[in-house]
Amino acid sequence: MHSTLIVARMDPGSSTEVARLFGAFDGTEMPHRMGTRRRQLFSYRGLYFHLQDFDDDNGGELIEQAKTDPRFIAISEDLKPFIEAYDPKTWRSPADAMASRFYDWEASA
């Protein structure tokens, strides 16, 4: 499984609306189209963490292909009032907000 973690800023009072928007989005076939296996959203003191799990590391390629889908464009626009780049000076795409994994451990089967 491959995971990505996007870090941004979010008004803590908007978590219900952000969850609603993703609930509607994830109720479509878009997660399957993007290869998303699981999505988890977290907040902490004004920070937003968006963890997405994929079956393999093709998720980035599939998301790039999905970016032109009107539903992807719509959720990106709908989230703008609630989510802002962690560092607006350097943000150009979600890739600029992805955390880097520096340690990984899994229990053996």
Summary of the structure (lengths in Angstrom):
residues: 109
radius of gyration: 14.1
end to end distance: 14.8
largest distance: 44.0
contacts: 261
relative contact order: 0.23
helix: 39%
strand: 28%
